Amino acid sequence: MPGNARGNVVARRRRMSAAEVRSLMIDAGRQSVWNAGLTLDLNDSHFDDLIRNAAVPRSSVFRIWQTKADYLVDLFETLGGASGGAGGSLFPDQVVKTEVFAGADKLIEKFEGDANTSEGRRALLEEAVRTGVASYQAVIAAPSEWQTYAQMMISSPMLTDLPDGLRIADTHVQTERSTVIAQLAERYQAIFENAFGLKPRNPQVQYEHFVIAGASVVEGFAARLILAKAANQDADTATPTLENLAGQTVPFVGADGKERQWLPAAIAYLGVIDAYFEAK
């Protein structure tokens, strides 16, 4: 029976189409990037592990990709590019979905009527930043598509010495600029001008500049929170700890004179907005 069972498995594997083999290998690579991040160097043992985890015939793999480098380029282009990953999740789209003002529409409805005055619009802006940054940081500080996308983007320049490896960096540049930054800039412009009554202080400074600045603030805090949570609890003996500095709220008095709990990242994000924009 064991011999027959193994024969049946081999037979099934041989009947796999190239599309099935590729889908399973891309999905195995996606999981590897998620788990290992920058350690995805595709040495012989690692590549064998991917083939084993994908449960596909080794010969079929090398009929699709002549070299391991070819596979790596295909993996990064598929997951990081506009075509989306084997799991059906578009990393860039996931990044856009978790941005600060992802839930702004509901908040705007809640403040409807109060946003007819400059004071009301400011209160709406501050609450959107306070709650939005908290949600955004929580998402990207936990295992998420954003972390995988960020790991891949950081990895790309290190892989350009591979055959055709420059295509990986090219893909991420195009994705980051034309998908992530462009989509967020368009969204922010609509919200800032229509809901918050804001305009750029300097016409030469684009919404795209603000997208990069604002994301860098929140992602910088989140990256340190990720680091702090990954370490042993007794590794940080300072007061306050890195985890507290990056993830603990502090009291902050808003423009309405009321004190609320804010993440330090949210206070910094509000400062970026105030530096870039002013009331119309």
C-alpha positions, 0 to 999 in steps of 0.5 A: 500500500505505501508503494501504491500510495506514493505512486499515486502521488507521483502520478498526480504530480506528473499531471500538474499543469505548468500553471498549477506548478507555478501557482503553488511555487509562487504561493510557497515563495510568498509564505517564505517572504512572509516568514523569512523576509530578507533571508530569502536568498534562495540557496540550494537548501532553501530552494529545495524547501520551497519545492518540497513545501509546494509539493511539486515535481522538481523537474517541472519547476526547472521547466518553468524557470531555468534558474533560481534567479529566474524564479526569484525575479518572477516571485517578486514581480508577481507579489510586488507588481500590479498582477498580484500574488498567487494567494489573490492578495495584491500587496500594493492594494493592501498597503493602500487599504490600511492607510491613515484615512481608510475609514475617513468616510465614516468619521466624516458622516459622524461629524456631518454638520460640525464641518461647516465651520473652520473649528469643526473642520479642524476637530474632524481633521484631528480626530481623523488623524488620532484614530486613523494613525492608531488603526494604521500603526496597529495594522502594520505593526502586526504581521501584515501584507504591509510588512511583506511588501516593505521587506520585498521593497527593501530587498529589491536593490540587493538583488540587482546583481542577479540575472535580470534582477534589475527588473525587480527594482524596476517593478517596485519603483513603478508599483510604489510610484504609480500605484501606492503613492499616486492612489494615496495622493489622489485620495488625500487631495479629495479628503483634504480639500473637500472635508478638511478645507485645506490647501498646500502651503507651497504650490511646489510641494505635491500631495505625493511629497506629503504621502511619503512624509506621512507614511515615513512617520507612522512606519518609522514608529511601527518598525520600532514597535515591531522590533521591541515586540520581537525582543525579549522583555528584559532586553530593554532596561531603559525607562520608558522602554522602546515599546512604550515610546513607539506604542503607548499613548500620551495625553494631548490637548486638541484645538478644541481644548479637550485632552485625549489620548494620542499615539506619538506617531499621530501627533507627529503626523498631525505636525506633518499635515500642519507643515504641508497644508493650511486652511483655504 
